[in-house]
Amino acid sequence: MRRKGGKDDPLGAVTEWATYNAASVAQFRNMIARAQARPPVGAAMLAQIASQARNLLER
């Protein structure tokens, strides 16, 4: 979801994106919280977090 006005109003573009993807952002934050609650974080969990971050940012 890209806006032409994103360069003119980057804060507005980010706010709109965050609102549109609120459920996905919450799910990602929950995954991060689970990882932080169980140190040490293994390589598989880091790979999963990186994958989810990429997927979230591609939206």
mmCIF file of the N, C-alpha and C atoms, coordinates in Angstrom:
data_MODEL
# 
_entry.id   MODEL 
# 
loop_
_atom_site.group_PDB 
_atom_site.id 
_atom_site.type_symbol 
_atom_site.label_atom_id 
_atom_site.label_alt_id 
_atom_site.label_comp_id 
_atom_site.label_asym_id 
_atom_site.label_entity_id 
_atom_site.label_seq_id 
_atom_site.pdbx_PDB_ins_code 
_atom_site.Cartn_x 
_atom_site.Cartn_y 
_atom_site.Cartn_z 
_atom_site.occupancy 
_atom_site.B_iso_or_equiv 
_atom_site.pdbx_formal_charge 
_atom_site.auth_seq_id 
_atom_site.auth_comp_id 
_atom_site.auth_asym_id 
_atom_site.auth_atom_id 
_atom_site.pdbx_PDB_model_num 
ATOM 1   N N  . MET A 1 1  ? 0.841  -1.166  0.000  1.00 0.00 ? 1  MET A N  1 
ATOM 2   C CA . MET A 1 1  ? 0.000  0.000   0.000  1.00 0.00 ? 1  MET A CA 1 
ATOM 3   C C  . MET A 1 1  ? 0.893  1.238   0.000  1.00 0.00 ? 1  MET A C  1 
ATOM 4   N N  . ARG A 1 2  ? 1.101  1.788   -1.154 1.00 0.00 ? 2  ARG A N  1 
ATOM 5   C CA . ARG A 1 2  ? 1.923  2.983   -1.263 1.00 0.00 ? 2  ARG A CA 1 
ATOM 6   C C  . ARG A 1 2  ? 1.061  4.164   -1.640 1.00 0.00 ? 2  ARG A C  1 
ATOM 7   N N  . ARG A 1 3  ? 1.448  5.291   -1.122 1.00 0.00 ? 3  ARG A N  1 
ATOM 8   C CA . ARG A 1 3  ? 0.724  6.525   -1.430 1.00 0.00 ? 3  ARG A CA 1 
ATOM 9   C C  . ARG A 1 3  ? 1.650  7.459   -2.174 1.00 0.00 ? 3  ARG A C  1 
ATOM 10  N N  . LYS A 1 4  ? 1.103  8.174   -3.121 1.00 0.00 ? 4  LYS A N  1 
ATOM 11  C CA . LYS A 1 4  ? 1.914  9.172   -3.817 1.00 0.00 ? 4  LYS A CA 1 
ATOM 12  C C  . LYS A 1 4  ? 2.343  10.276  -2.866 1.00 0.00 ? 4  LYS A C  1 
ATOM 13  N N  . GLY A 1 5  ? 1.504  10.603  -1.913 1.00 0.00 ? 5  GLY A N  1 
ATOM 14  C CA . GLY A 1 5  ? 1.803  11.681  -0.980 1.00 0.00 ? 5  GLY A CA 1 
ATOM 15  C C  . GLY A 1 5  ? 2.739  11.278  0.141  1.00 0.00 ? 5  GLY A C  1 
ATOM 16  N N  . GLY A 1 6  ? 3.275  10.070  0.102  1.00 0.00 ? 6  GLY A N  1 
ATOM 17  C CA . GLY A 1 6  ? 4.146  9.590   1.168  1.00 0.00 ? 6  GLY A CA 1 
ATOM 18  C C  . GLY A 1 6  ? 5.384  10.436  1.367  1.00 0.00 ? 6  GLY A C  1 
ATOM 19  N N  . LYS A 1 7  ? 5.917  10.993  0.273  1.00 0.00 ? 7  LYS A N  1 
ATOM 20  C CA . LYS A 1 7  ? 7.105  11.841  0.389  1.00 0.00 ? 7  LYS A CA 1 
ATOM 21  C C  . LYS A 1 7  ? 6.759  13.189  1.007  1.00 0.00 ? 7  LYS A C  1 
ATOM 22  N N  . ASP A 1 8  ? 5.553  13.645  0.766  1.00 0.00 ? 8  ASP A N  1 
ATOM 23  C CA . ASP A 1 8  ? 5.130  14.932  1.311  1.00 0.00 ? 8  ASP A CA 1 
ATOM 24  C C  . ASP A 1 8  ? 4.738  14.833  2.784  1.00 0.00 ? 8  ASP A C  1 
ATOM 25  N N  . ASP A 1 9  ? 4.217  13.693  3.181  1.00 0.00 ? 9  ASP A N  1 
ATOM 26  C CA . ASP A 1 9  ? 3.745  13.495  4.554  1.00 0.00 ? 9  ASP A CA 1 
ATOM 27  C C  . ASP A 1 9  ? 4.153  12.104  5.041  1.00 0.00 ? 9  ASP A C  1 
ATOM 28  N N  . PRO A 1 10 ? 5.458  11.890  5.320  1.00 0.00 ? 10 PRO A N  1 
ATOM 29  C CA . PRO A 1 10 ? 5.893  10.551  5.722  1.00 0.00 ? 10 PRO A CA 1 
ATOM 30  C C  . PRO A 1 10 ? 5.254  10.074  7.023  1.00 0.00 ? 10 PRO A C  1 
ATOM 31  N N  . LEU A 1 11 ? 5.052  10.965  7.983  1.00 0.00 ? 11 LEU A N  1 
ATOM 32  C CA . LEU A 1 11 ? 4.421  10.570  9.241  1.00 0.00 ? 11 LEU A CA 1 
ATOM 33  C C  . LEU A 1 11 ? 2.998  10.100  8.997  1.00 0.00 ? 11 LEU A C  1 
ATOM 34  N N  . GLY A 1 12 ? 2.280  10.803  8.148  1.00 0.00 ? 12 GLY A N  1 
ATOM 35  C CA . GLY A 1 12 ? 0.917  10.400  7.807  1.00 0.00 ? 12 GLY A CA 1 
ATOM 36  C C  . GLY A 1 12 ? 0.893  9.060   7.098  1.00 0.00 ? 12 GLY A C  1 
ATOM 37  N N  . ALA A 1 13 ? 1.873  8.821   6.215  1.00 0.00 ? 13 ALA A N  1 
ATOM 38  C CA . ALA A 1 13 ? 1.944  7.548   5.499  1.00 0.00 ? 13 ALA A CA 1 
ATOM 39  C C  . ALA A 1 13 ? 2.207  6.399   6.466  1.00 0.00 ? 13 ALA A C  1 
ATOM 40  N N  . VAL A 1 14 ? 3.108  6.613   7.425  1.00 0.00 ? 14 VAL A N  1 
ATOM 41  C CA . VAL A 1 14 ? 3.412  5.573   8.413  1.00 0.00 ? 14 VAL A CA 1 
ATOM 42  C C  . VAL A 1 14 ? 2.203  5.326   9.307  1.00 0.00 ? 14 VAL A C  1 
ATOM 43  N N  . THR A 1 15 ? 1.542  6.381   9.722  1.00 0.00 ? 15 THR A N  1 
ATOM 44  C CA . THR A 1 15 ? 0.353  6.244   10.564 1.00 0.00 ? 15 THR A CA 1 
ATOM 45  C C  . THR A 1 15 ? -0.741 5.473   9.840  1.00 0.00 ? 15 THR A C  1 
ATOM 46  N N  . GLU A 1 16 ? -0.947 5.790   8.576  1.00 0.00 ? 16 GLU A N  1 
ATOM 47  C CA . GLU A 1 16 ? -1.957 5.083   7.786  1.00 0.00 ? 16 GLU A CA 1 
ATOM 48  C C  . GLU A 1 16 ? -1.591 3.608   7.639  1.00 0.00 ? 16 GLU A C  1 
ATOM 49  N N  . TRP A 1 17 ? -0.307 3.341   7.359  1.00 0.00 ? 17 TRP A N  1 
ATOM 50  C CA . TRP A 1 17 ? 0.154  1.959   7.216  1.00 0.00 ? 17 TRP A CA 1 
ATOM 51  C C  . TRP A 1 17 ? -0.057 1.190   8.523  1.00 0.00 ? 17 TRP A C  1 
ATOM 52  N N  . ALA A 1 18 ? 0.336  1.798   9.649  1.00 0.00 ? 18 ALA A N  1 
ATOM 53  C CA . ALA A 1 18 ? 0.206  1.137   10.950 1.00 0.00 ? 18 ALA A CA 1 
ATOM 54  C C  . ALA A 1 18 ? -1.253 0.863   11.292 1.00 0.00 ? 18 ALA A C  1 
ATOM 55  N N  . THR A 1 19 ? -2.128 1.783   10.961 1.00 0.00 ? 19 THR A N  1 
ATOM 56  C CA . THR A 1 19 ? -3.556 1.582   11.208 1.00 0.00 ? 19 THR A CA 1 
ATOM 57  C C  . THR A 1 19 ? -4.094 0.448   10.355 1.00 0.00 ? 19 THR A C  1 
ATOM 58  N N  . TYR A 1 20 ? -3.724 0.441   9.090  1.00 0.00 ? 20 TYR A N  1 
ATOM 59  C CA . TYR A 1 20 ? -4.188 -0.581  8.148  1.00 0.00 ? 20 TYR A CA 1 
ATOM 60  C C  . TYR A 1 20 ? -3.684 -1.974  8.541  1.00 0.00 ? 20 TYR A C  1 
ATOM 61  N N  . ASN A 1 21 ? -2.479 -2.039  9.117  1.00 0.00 ? 21 ASN A N  1 
ATOM 62  C CA . ASN A 1 21 ? -1.855 -3.320  9.467  1.00 0.00 ? 21 ASN A CA 1 
ATOM 63  C C  . ASN A 1 21 ? -1.805 -3.556  10.973 1.00 0.00 ? 21 ASN A C  1 
ATOM 64  N N  . ALA A 1 22 ? -2.723 -2.976  11.718 1.00 0.00 ? 22 ALA A N  1 
ATOM 65  C CA . ALA A 1 22 ? -2.688 -3.050  13.182 1.00 0.00 ? 22 ALA A CA 1 
ATOM 66  C C  . ALA A 1 22 ? -2.691 -4.484  13.703 1.00 0.00 ? 22 ALA A C  1 
ATOM 67  N N  . ALA A 1 23 ? -3.492 -5.350  13.125 1.00 0.00 ? 23 ALA A N  1 
ATOM 68  C CA . ALA A 1 23 ? -3.555 -6.736  13.600 1.00 0.00 ? 23 ALA A CA 1 
ATOM 69  C C  . ALA A 1 23 ? -2.232 -7.452  13.358 1.00 0.00 ? 23 ALA A C  1 
ATOM 70  N N  . SER A 1 24 ? -1.625 -7.236  12.214 1.00 0.00 ? 24 SER A N  1 
ATOM 71  C CA . SER A 1 24 ? -0.346 -7.878  11.897 1.00 0.00 ? 24 SER A CA 1 
ATOM 72  C C  . SER A 1 24 ? 0.772  -7.345  12.785 1.00 0.00 ? 24 SER A C  1 
ATOM 73  N N  . VAL A 1 25 ? 0.751  -6.047  13.053 1.00 0.00 ? 25 VAL A N  1 
ATOM 74  C CA . VAL A 1 25 ? 1.753  -5.454  13.939 1.00 0.00 ? 25 VAL A CA 1 
ATOM 75  C C  . VAL A 1 25 ? 1.608  -6.030  15.347 1.00 0.00 ? 25 VAL A C  1 
ATOM 76  N N  . ALA A 1 26 ? 0.391  -6.182  15.823 1.00 0.00 ? 26 ALA A N  1 
ATOM 77  C CA . ALA A 1 26 ? 0.158  -6.760  17.154 1.00 0.00 ? 26 ALA A CA 1 
ATOM 78  C C  . ALA A 1 26 ? 0.652  -8.198  17.215 1.00 0.00 ? 26 ALA A C  1 
ATOM 79  N N  . GLN A 1 27 ? 0.397  -8.965  16.171 1.00 0.00 ? 27 GLN A N  1 
ATOM 80  C CA . GLN A 1 27 ? 0.865  -10.351 16.119 1.00 0.00 ? 27 GLN A CA 1 
ATOM 81  C C  . GLN A 1 27 ? 2.394  -10.393 16.149 1.00 0.00 ? 27 GLN A C  1 
ATOM 82  N N  . PHE A 1 28 ? 3.042  -9.506  15.402 1.00 0.00 ? 28 PHE A N  1 
ATOM 83  C CA . PHE A 1 28 ? 4.505  -9.453  15.383 1.00 0.00 ? 28 PHE A CA 1 
ATOM 84  C C  . PHE A 1 28 ? 5.045  -9.074  16.764 1.00 0.00 ? 28 PHE A C  1 
ATOM 85  N N  . ARG A 1 29 ? 4.425  -8.093  17.399 1.00 0.00 ? 29 ARG A N  1 
ATOM 86  C CA . ARG A 1 29 ? 4.871  -7.686  18.738 1.00 0.00 ? 29 ARG A CA 1 
ATOM 87  C C  . ARG A 1 29 ? 4.712  -8.817  19.753 1.00 0.00 ? 29 ARG A C  1 
ATOM 88  N N  . ASN A 1 30 ? 3.652  -9.604  19.628 1.00 0.00 ? 30 ASN A N  1 
ATOM 89  C CA . ASN A 1 30 ? 3.466  -10.750 20.519 1.00 0.00 ? 30 ASN A CA 1 
ATOM 90  C C  . ASN A 1 30 ? 4.573  -11.774 20.319 1.00 0.00 ? 30 ASN A C  1 
ATOM 91  N N  . MET A 1 31 ? 4.973  -12.001 19.063 1.00 0.00 ? 31 MET A N  1 
ATOM 92  C CA . MET A 1 31 ? 6.056  -12.939 18.788 1.00 0.00 ? 31 MET A CA 1 
ATOM 93  C C  . MET A 1 31 ? 7.364  -12.446 19.413 1.00 0.00 ? 31 MET A C  1 
ATOM 94  N N  . ILE A 1 32 ? 7.626  -11.156 19.302 1.00 0.00 ? 32 ILE A N  1 
ATOM 95  C CA . ILE A 1 32 ? 8.827  -10.575 19.903 1.00 0.00 ? 32 ILE A CA 1 
ATOM 96  C C  . ILE A 1 32 ? 8.783  -10.736 21.425 1.00 0.00 ? 32 ILE A C  1 
ATOM 97  N N  . ALA A 1 33 ? 7.636  -10.490 22.018 1.00 0.00 ? 33 ALA A N  1 
ATOM 98  C CA . ALA A 1 33 ? 7.494  -10.623 23.475 1.00 0.00 ? 33 ALA A CA 1 
ATOM 99  C C  . ALA A 1 33 ? 7.741  -12.059 23.921 1.00 0.00 ? 33 ALA A C  1 
ATOM 100 N N  . ARG A 1 34 ? 7.229  -13.034 23.153 1.00 0.00 ? 34 ARG A N  1 
ATOM 101 C CA . ARG A 1 34 ? 7.479  -14.444 23.497 1.00 0.00 ? 34 ARG A CA 1 
ATOM 102 C C  . ARG A 1 34 ? 8.966  -14.765 23.428 1.00 0.00 ? 34 ARG A C  1 
ATOM 103 N N  . ALA A 1 35 ? 9.643  -14.255 22.412 1.00 0.00 ? 35 ALA A N  1 
ATOM 104 C CA . ALA A 1 35 ? 11.079 -14.503 22.267 1.00 0.00 ? 35 ALA A CA 1 
ATOM 105 C C  . ALA A 1 35 ? 11.854 -13.865 23.415 1.00 0.00 ? 35 ALA A C  1 
ATOM 106 N N  . GLN A 1 36 ? 11.478 -12.668 23.812 1.00 0.00 ? 36 GLN A N  1 
ATOM 107 C CA . GLN A 1 36 ? 12.170 -11.985 24.901 1.00 0.00 ? 36 GLN A CA 1 
ATOM 108 C C  . GLN A 1 36 ? 11.923 -12.660 26.244 1.00 0.00 ? 36 GLN A C  1 
ATOM 109 N N  . ALA A 1 37 ? 10.802 -13.342 26.372 1.00 0.00 ? 37 ALA A N  1 
ATOM 110 C CA . ALA A 1 37 ? 10.462 -14.000 27.637 1.00 0.00 ? 37 ALA A CA 1 
ATOM 111 C C  . ALA A 1 37 ? 11.228 -15.304 27.830 1.00 0.00 ? 37 ALA A C  1 
ATOM 112 N N  . ARG A 1 38 ? 11.800 -15.847 26.752 1.00 0.00 ? 38 ARG A N  1 
ATOM 113 C CA . ARG A 1 38 ? 12.493 -17.130 26.846 1.00 0.00 ? 38 ARG A CA 1 
ATOM 114 C C  . ARG A 1 38 ? 13.933 -17.045 26.343 1.00 0.00 ? 38 ARG A C  1 
ATOM 115 N N  . PRO A 1 39 ? 14.784 -16.281 27.005 1.00 0.00 ? 39 PRO A N  1 
ATOM 116 C CA . PRO A 1 39 ? 16.174 -16.241 26.549 1.00 0.00 ? 39 PRO A CA 1 
ATOM 117 C C  . PRO A 1 39 ? 16.882 -17.552 26.868 1.00 0.00 ? 39 PRO A C  1 
ATOM 118 N N  . PRO A 1 40 ? 17.877 -17.971 26.190 1.00 0.00 ? 40 PRO A N  1 
ATOM 119 C CA . PRO A 1 40 ? 18.408 -17.343 24.982 1.00 0.00 ? 40 PRO A CA 1 
ATOM 120 C C  . PRO A 1 40 ? 17.541 -17.689 23.771 1.00 0.00 ? 40 PRO A C  1 
ATOM 121 N N  . VAL A 1 41 ? 17.484 -16.763 22.850 1.00 0.00 ? 41 VAL A N  1 
ATOM 122 C CA . VAL A 1 41 ? 16.705 -16.955 21.631 1.00 0.00 ? 41 VAL A CA 1 
ATOM 123 C C  . VAL A 1 41 ? 17.559 -17.745 20.647 1.00 0.00 ? 41 VAL A C  1 
ATOM 124 N N  . GLY A 1 42 ? 16.989 -18.823 20.128 1.00 0.00 ? 42 GLY A N  1 
ATOM 125 C CA . GLY A 1 42 ? 17.720 -19.680 19.202 1.00 0.00 ? 42 GLY A CA 1 
ATOM 126 C C  . GLY A 1 42 ? 17.703 -19.148 17.781 1.00 0.00 ? 42 GLY A C  1 
ATOM 127 N N  . ALA A 1 43 ? 18.520 -19.765 16.963 1.00 0.00 ? 43 ALA A N  1 
ATOM 128 C CA . ALA A 1 43 ? 18.634 -19.359 15.561 1.00 0.00 ? 43 ALA A CA 1 
ATOM 129 C C  . ALA A 1 43 ? 17.308 -19.523 14.818 1.00 0.00 ? 43 ALA A C  1 
ATOM 130 N N  . ALA A 1 44 ? 16.581 -20.585 15.117 1.00 0.00 ? 44 ALA A N  1 
ATOM 131 C CA . ALA A 1 44 ? 15.303 -20.814 14.434 1.00 0.00 ? 44 ALA A CA 1 
ATOM 132 C C  . ALA A 1 44 ? 14.297 -19.705 14.761 1.00 0.00 ? 44 ALA A C  1 
ATOM 133 N N  . MET A 1 45 ? 14.265 -19.278 16.003 1.00 0.00 ? 45 MET A N  1 
ATOM 134 C CA . MET A 1 45 ? 13.343 -18.209 16.393 1.00 0.00 ? 45 MET A CA 1 
ATOM 135 C C  . MET A 1 45 ? 13.754 -16.889 15.742 1.00 0.00 ? 45 MET A C  1 
ATOM 136 N N  . LEU A 1 46 ? 15.056 -16.611 15.692 1.00 0.00 ? 46 LEU A N  1 
ATOM 137 C CA . LEU A 1 46 ? 15.521 -15.390 15.032 1.00 0.00 ? 46 LEU A CA 1 
ATOM 138 C C  . LEU A 1 46 ? 15.168 -15.397 13.545 1.00 0.00 ? 46 LEU A C  1 
ATOM 139 N N  . ALA A 1 47 ? 15.298 -16.557 12.913 1.00 0.00 ? 47 ALA A N  1 
ATOM 140 C CA . ALA A 1 47 ? 14.935 -16.673 11.500 1.00 0.00 ? 47 ALA A CA 1 
ATOM 141 C C  . ALA A 1 47 ? 13.443 -16.432 11.310 1.00 0.00 ? 47 ALA A C  1 
ATOM 142 N N  . GLN A 1 48 ? 12.632 -16.951 12.209 1.00 0.00 ? 48 GLN A N  1 
ATOM 143 C CA . GLN A 1 48 ? 11.181 -16.754 12.133 1.00 0.00 ? 48 GLN A CA 1 
ATOM 144 C C  . GLN A 1 48 ? 10.824 -15.282 12.320 1.00 0.00 ? 48 GLN A C  1 
ATOM 145 N N  . ILE A 1 49 ? 11.467 -14.631 13.266 1.00 0.00 ? 49 ILE A N  1 
ATOM 146 C CA . ILE A 1 49 ? 11.219 -13.206 13.507 1.00 0.00 ? 49 ILE A CA 1 
ATOM 147 C C  . ILE A 1 49 ? 11.615 -12.387 12.283 1.00 0.00 ? 49 ILE A C  1 
ATOM 148 N N  . ALA A 1 50 ? 12.769 -12.690 11.706 1.00 0.00 ? 50 ALA A N  1 
ATOM 149 C CA . ALA A 1 50 ? 13.223 -11.964 10.514 1.00 0.00 ? 50 ALA A CA 1 
ATOM 150 C C  . ALA A 1 50 ? 12.257 -12.163 9.354  1.00 0.00 ? 50 ALA A C  1 
ATOM 151 N N  . SER A 1 51 ? 11.785 -13.382 9.182  1.00 0.00 ? 51 SER A N  1 
ATOM 152 C CA . SER A 1 51 ? 10.839 -13.677 8.108  1.00 0.00 ? 51 SER A CA 1 
ATOM 153 C C  . SER A 1 51 ? 9.534  -12.906 8.301  1.00 0.00 ? 51 SER A C  1 
ATOM 154 N N  . GLN A 1 52 ? 9.032  -12.908 9.525  1.00 0.00 ? 52 GLN A N  1 
ATOM 155 C CA . GLN A 1 52 ? 7.792  -12.190 9.812  1.00 0.00 ? 52 GLN A CA 1 
ATOM 156 C C  . GLN A 1 52 ? 7.973  -10.680 9.629  1.00 0.00 ? 52 GLN A C  1 
ATOM 157 N N  . ALA A 1 53 ? 9.136  -10.165 10.011 1.00 0.00 ? 53 ALA A N  1 
ATOM 158 C CA . ALA A 1 53 ? 9.402  -8.733  9.833  1.00 0.00 ? 53 ALA A CA 1 
ATOM 159 C C  . ALA A 1 53 ? 9.401  -8.373  8.350  1.00 0.00 ? 53 ALA A C  1 
ATOM 160 N N  . ARG A 1 54 ? 10.053 -9.197  7.536  1.00 0.00 ? 54 ARG A N  1 
ATOM 161 C CA . ARG A 1 54 ? 10.060 -8.944  6.090  1.00 0.00 ? 54 ARG A CA 1 
ATOM 162 C C  . ARG A 1 54 ? 8.647  -8.971  5.526  1.00 0.00 ? 54 ARG A C  1 
ATOM 163 N N  . ASN A 1 55 ? 7.882  -9.978  5.918  1.00 0.00 ? 55 ASN A N  1 
ATOM 164 C CA . ASN A 1 55 ? 6.505  -10.086 5.428  1.00 0.00 ? 55 ASN A CA 1 
ATOM 165 C C  . ASN A 1 55 ? 5.666  -8.882  5.844  1.00 0.00 ? 55 ASN A C  1 
ATOM 166 N N  . LEU A 1 56 ? 5.843  -8.441  7.066  1.00 0.00 ? 56 LEU A N  1 
ATOM 167 C CA . LEU A 1 56 ? 5.077  -7.301  7.564  1.00 0.00 ? 56 LEU A CA 1 
ATOM 168 C C  . LEU A 1 56 ? 5.443  -6.022  6.811  1.00 0.00 ? 56 LEU A C  1 
ATOM 169 N N  . LEU A 1 57 ? 6.724  -5.818  6.576  1.00 0.00 ? 57 LEU A N  1 
ATOM 170 C CA . LEU A 1 57 ? 7.162  -4.590  5.917  1.00 0.00 ? 57 LEU A CA 1 
ATOM 171 C C  . LEU A 1 57 ? 6.847  -4.569  4.428  1.00 0.00 ? 57 LEU A C  1 
ATOM 172 N N  . GLU A 1 58 ? 6.605  -5.729  3.838  1.00 0.00 ? 58 GLU A N  1 
ATOM 173 C CA . GLU A 1 58 ? 6.246  -5.783  2.419  1.00 0.00 ? 58 GLU A CA 1 
ATOM 174 C C  . GLU A 1 58 ? 4.802  -5.374  2.178  1.00 0.00 ? 58 GLU A C  1 
ATOM 175 N N  . ARG A 1 59 ? 4.010  -5.309  3.206  1.00 0.00 ? 59 ARG A N  1 
ATOM 176 C CA . ARG A 1 59 ? 2.581  -4.983  3.047  1.00 0.00 ? 59 ARG A CA 1 
ATOM 177 C C  . ARG A 1 59 ? 2.376  -3.526  2.771  1.00 0.00 ? 59 ARG A C  1 
# 
